[in-house]
């Protein structure tokens, strides 16, 4: 009889009860679900940062290109297109999904009228719009260009 009781005690010490196993499984499931959620959020954050960086690159590229035009080209109607589209596909054509398309506009405004050199200035604004996961995004960059600016510098 004493051997039977010792045998039972040993097995009860080595095993888990049904409640302990269920709580353990629930804890592991919660941790796995939290990890997948965090991973999904991190991937979305990287995608948004990549698209935002690309938008900044496009804005700077357009603005620097405009600064190299001569004053006559800037003032010529239609010489600089007022609308443009730039596709961006970081995965290349292998992914099978279309990349992000950035839609931009370029607007010119006359310079300030309260200064003597106002007629030699123009305010240029480049705007970009795109969608990320159904959410509309918008970036804008404004700067001034002058009649005797960078485009007159020849090296």
Buried (B, 14 or more C-beta within 10 A) or exposed (E): EEEEEEEEEEEEEEEEEEEEEEEEEEEEEEEEEEEEEEEEEEEEEEBBEBBBEBBEEBBEEBBEEBBEBEBEEBEEEEEBEEEBEBEBEEEEEEEEEEBBEBEBBBEBEEBEEEEEEEEBBBBBBBBBBBEBEEEEBEBEBEBEBBBEBEBEEEE
